[in-house]
């Protein structure tokens, strides 16, 4: 299996974050990249197409049960542009980070990236929300010309499942 270089970089970044399991210290995705990461609303990234979105899920004080499945969707309006499911059979301990890639069904013009939304949901094997899981999310977009743009800064903690909704979504590069 070949891994795209961005996925490998994200996984290495997630595994090597200092303090990840101590005092819940956090560093943002791509802070140690050799290439500059642009912000979507900056004038330097107005052209190009986003082909995939890299998402980092930072587990907070409430870990994810091994039986729970996490679905990550990238949507624009009511249209789901890409989706992936992860975590089946994996317990995510408090303080852990999981990096994943969501390939888009079709490339999206970078000028429309501000319309994107990253949605994370969690369910147990019976389709119910299951126990609560606290998560922070951030996302980068891979542009077809090789550039990387920040789509979503690290979000505040949100609890998914338990007595909270089983789904949470965040607007990319909030206006």
PyMOL commands that set and color helices and strands:
alter all, ss='L'
color gray80, all
select helices_A, chain A and resi 5-16+43-45+110-115
alter helices_A, ss='H'
color red, helices_A
select strands_A, chain A and resi 37-39+49-59+69-76+79-86+97-109+116-123+133-143+148-152+158-160+167-171
alter strands_A, ss='S'
color yellow, strands_A
deselect
rebuild
show_as cartoon
